[in-house]
Amino acid sequence: MADARQQIARVLDAAARHAGFPYAVLGVGIMVRLIWALLVPVVPVSDSLSYGLFAGRLSRGLGYTWLDGSASAFWPVGTSAIYALLYRLFGTGHGVIVGFNILLFVPILLLSMRLTARWFGAHAAAISGVLLALWPMQVEFTTILASELIFTTLVLIIVSLWDAESLSPLRRGILLGIMLAVASYVRPTALLLTCVLMVSAAVRGQGARRLPAAAISVVVAALLIAPWAVRNSREFHRPVLLSTNGGVTLWMGNHANSGGGYAEVPAEFAGLDEATRDERMGGIAKAYIRAHPAQFVWNSLRRLQDTFGRETIGIAWNEPGLVRAFGPRVLVWLKLVSQAYWLAVLALGLAGFVLLVASLGVWRAVSHPGAITWLYFAGVHAVIVSQDRYHFPVTPYIAGFAGMAVWAMVQRSRHADPAFERTARPSGMRG
């Protein structure tokens, strides 16, 4: 066992030293995704159907509208708008989206490894890169029309811009504002990211230095979001910032018979326009929370468990294509693989966070950029609605913590290489 760990350590040393290792991992990851795409046909289900519908109509100049021509803002426009642009450039067809999804793996991997290297060292980055390249859910979403890969990429760009040391406040603020707006068009949960990262900066003693960029980013994002808010207000005759699903999703997770996850909209609300329905259902959810505060806390814990307790959505949303290609028996085995991989990486990620706490203390560990981003999205869906896909945007940070934990375990069986002393123990981490 010790010899095996020594060999692993030597391999990781070589990987961490070699400048080309990230690109080797990138090549492996792309190959795995290409194989998946060749084997599994795209058969849209659930939200994918709506993204495809709206993208097609946008690409034909029909606006963000339903088939009857009525305006929509239920799903944020960002994902469909990006797909529509791809359709205009390369033609319609699922192959365009599959190619785009594979392309998104490039920034996801490289930015994740770069952040992990800055935070936890080159060895942890090498491990995290391998984990992401082979991550079943990441691969499975290659053949799904969805916002997850896009949003994960955008959040990584935001965190990377925030963490970069070389940018001036003006440049950082403008770039952050642009990316914050784009990410919010994909999922409005991105809106508060600058505030969340400001907390991280303040704890690390960088609050005053980061505040100008944060303020600029908020102004830029507001200017870029304003035209869509004006469009929505004109179409729905009331203020609607980005989407008309905030109240609906809050209701899904917070009503008397809620299981915490997705729920069908009751028939009594079906005839209402999107904005009215959203307002009324959101009002019901808020009243329920106020009337049952203890139950809300308990349900929040259940939603947290539901979001992070499993990872099989990639198989569920690929089910028609998988059954067509391989028959129904493959579903159980693929779900088992996905779930086992997820639980293993999650356990390692939590172990890495414990190491961070031991090194930096609880408050500085919790406010670490990777940890606070993880906690922010966990908290959002603990309050609103749960599903395993909602932990997708934080998988790069979980992989980073997992990489650090694996390297720490390997290091226990060998003497540290002096050239990599800073990665041999948690105290070498950046707070």
Phi, psi and omega in degrees: 000316179297319179298320179297318179293322177298319180294318177300317180300318180295320178297316180294323175301314180296318180296317181295327181283331190276121182295337182272357184300316178304325181284331173293316177297320178301316179298318178297315181298318178296319179299316179300318181289324176296318178298315178301315182295326179287331184269330188248114178289152178276120175228097186298139174222165173053228183299333181301324179298317181290318178301317179294318179299307184293324178297318179298318181290320176298318182293337178264007178078022183264002178079178180274080189225157173284176182298331179276003178090355180284144183291150177227153169212020185296305171273135176307145191288342191304309184298313180295324179294320178295315177297321179298319177298318178297320178297319180293324183279320190238000182093158180282162181134147183293335180299327178297317181290320178300314178300319178295318179298320177295319179298324180296337177298331183298302178293327179300312182291309187293319178291321178298313180295322180295315178297316180297320178297319179294320186277316192235356178106165187293326181292315177299322179296318179299317180293316181297324178297317178297318179300316181291322181298325185256002184299117184307312183296322177299320179289317184298327181285358174302325185252029179235132172278108186199169182271349191301308182294320179297311184295320178300318178298314182295319178296320177299320178296317179298311180296322180294317177297319180296322186277342183294137184269342191270352186275141173287158179304319181295311181295316179299316182296316180295312180297318178298317180298318178298311182291326177296319178294314180299315179297322180290329174293334177276312175215120182298346178297347177284345188306323186266007185299320179298318178297318180298315181289333175295322176300315178301315181295320181298318180294326180275007179078019181247012185301311182296323181288328183268343185301316179302316179296320179297316180296316178298318182298322179295317180296313180298314179299318180298318179296323182282333180275334185306316181301322179290323177296321177295316177303313181296318180297323178292319183285324187251000174059033175194161181295125174222111187290299185233318184211166179248036179238001182298313179292323180296313181291326175297320177295319181306320182269353188218076168210174192303322184254019184289139171263002179100333183254204183301141176218146178292143176289128181301152183300330182297340180257355189296328184275357182277155173290161188304315185291319179295315178300316181298318181294315183291316180292323175296322177296320177297316180297316180296320178296321179296317180297316180296325183280338184227065184298320180294319178295324178299316179298315179297316180294328177296320176295321177296318179295323177298316178295321181293323181289322185252359184274349182209168178205078180231007184296329179296327176284318181300317182280347173260002189306311180301319179291320179294318179295320179297321185276323190231352184090165187290336184297333184292337186299314182298315182295319179292323177295321178297317179297313180299315182293317180297317180298314181299312182297323179294313181291321178299316179299317178294321178298317177295322177297320177297321178295321177299318176299321179295318177299316180297328183275318189251346189093160187298309188294315179292328177291315180297326182269004173302141184307318179292318181291317184290329175293316176302310183294324180299308182291328174298316181294320179303313185276346169291330181274320191265281184209151186244150171185150185296334180294341183285350174268000181304314184297341182259004179300325177298324182283324174298319177298321178296314177296321179296318178300319178295321179294317180298315181296322178297320179293319179297319183296335181295340184262004183211162175283141182295140172287124182305328181291341182234032183303325185291340180262002186279343183215154184302331184293350176276001183285153173277130176276000000 
